[in-house]
Amino acid sequence: MKELLICFIKDSKKVEEILTGFLDMGITGATVLEGRGMGEIITHDIPVFSGLLSLFPRGDIHTHVILSVLDQVMVGDAIALVHEVCGDLMKPGTGMIITIPVKRVSGLAHEL
């Protein structure tokens, strides 16, 4: 069974460390996207909410989203690595991890 691992990481420096760790674990395929969180959009793009800026954790403007389709047996180790690199994800402004079961995939090949 495969799972889609989705990591939302605020610190761009941590993304490189995570990807290097993935390679060391044998995870050779991942896609990294840049996004903006709700707090960033509200406080910068909607003037009436600009006063709320102090309520949101600061750091990188962008959130980095790492997507990787993994064998289910690798998911636990990948999550442990993200926790090791990022620390306590319960702290605001660090990140978040979710997984979604993948029923079907086409075009997935070993990248390296």
C-alpha positions as CSV (number, residue, x, y, z in Angstrom):
1,M,0.0,0.0,0.0
2,K,1.2,3.5,-0.8
3,E,0.6,6.7,1.1
4,L,1.0,10.4,0.1
5,L,3.2,12.1,2.7
6,I,2.5,15.9,2.8
7,C,4.8,18.0,4.9
8,F,4.2,21.7,5.4
9,I,7.5,23.3,6.5
10,K,7.9,27.0,7.4
11,D,11.8,27.1,7.5
12,S,13.4,26.8,4.1
13,K,16.7,25.6,5.6
14,K,14.9,22.6,7.1
15,V,13.6,21.6,3.7
16,E,17.1,20.8,2.4
17,E,17.9,18.8,5.5
18,I,14.7,16.8,5.1
19,L,15.3,16.1,1.5
20,T,18.9,15.0,2.2
21,G,17.5,12.8,5.0
22,F,15.0,11.3,2.6
23,L,17.8,10.4,0.2
24,D,19.7,8.7,3.0
25,M,16.6,6.7,3.8
26,G,16.2,5.6,0.1
27,I,13.3,8.0,-0.6
28,T,14.3,9.2,-4.1
29,G,11.2,11.1,-5.2
30,A,9.5,14.2,-3.8
31,T,8.1,17.4,-5.1
32,V,8.5,20.7,-3.2
33,L,6.0,23.5,-3.7
34,E,5.9,27.0,-2.3
35,G,2.7,28.2,-0.8
36,R,1.3,30.9,1.5
37,G,-0.6,30.2,4.6
38,M,-3.9,31.8,5.6
39,G,-2.3,34.1,8.1
40,E,0.2,35.4,5.6
41,I,-2.6,36.2,3.1
42,I,-5.0,37.7,5.6
43,T,-2.4,40.0,7.2
44,H,-0.7,41.2,4.0
45,D,-3.4,41.1,1.3
46,I,-6.5,42.2,3.2
47,P,-5.9,45.6,4.7
48,V,-8.7,45.4,7.3
49,F,-6.9,42.4,8.9
50,S,-3.4,43.9,9.0
51,G,-3.7,44.6,12.7
52,L,-3.8,40.8,13.2
53,L,-0.2,40.5,12.1
54,S,1.1,40.1,15.6
55,L,-1.1,37.0,16.1
56,F,0.7,34.9,13.5
57,P,4.2,33.5,13.9
58,R,6.9,35.1,11.8
59,G,9.5,33.4,9.8
60,D,9.7,32.5,6.2
61,I,7.0,34.2,4.2
62,H,6.3,31.0,2.2
63,T,5.4,27.6,3.4
64,H,7.2,24.8,1.7
65,V,5.1,21.8,0.8
66,I,6.9,18.4,0.4
67,L,4.9,15.8,-1.4
68,S,6.1,12.2,-1.6
69,V,4.3,8.9,-2.5
70,L,5.8,6.3,-0.2
71,D,5.5,2.6,0.6
72,Q,3.5,2.4,3.8
73,V,6.5,0.8,5.6
74,M,8.6,4.0,5.0
75,V,6.1,6.5,6.3
76,G,6.9,6.2,10.0
77,D,10.6,6.7,9.4
78,A,10.0,9.7,7.1
79,I,7.7,11.3,9.7
80,A,10.3,10.6,12.4
81,L,13.0,12.4,10.3
82,V,10.8,15.5,9.8
83,H,10.2,15.6,13.6
84,E,14.0,15.2,14.2
85,V,14.8,18.1,11.8
86,C,11.9,20.5,12.7
87,G,11.5,19.8,16.3
88,D,8.1,20.1,18.0
89,L,5.5,20.6,15.2
90,M,3.0,21.6,17.9
91,K,4.8,25.0,18.2
92,P,3.2,27.6,16.0
93,G,5.0,28.4,12.8
94,T,7.0,25.2,12.5
95,G,5.0,22.9,10.2
96,M,2.5,20.1,9.9
97,I,2.5,16.6,8.5
98,I,-0.4,14.6,7.1
99,T,-0.7,11.3,5.2
100,I,-3.3,10.2,2.8
101,P,-3.8,6.6,1.6
102,V,-3.2,6.3,-2.2
103,K,-5.5,3.8,-3.8
104,R,-4.0,4.1,-7.3
105,V,-0.9,5.6,-8.8
106,S,0.4,5.7,-12.4
107,G,3.8,6.9,-13.5
108,L,5.6,6.3,-10.2
109,A,9.1,5.2,-10.8
110,H,12.3,5.1,-8.8
111,E,13.9,8.5,-9.6
112,L,17.5,7.5,-8.9
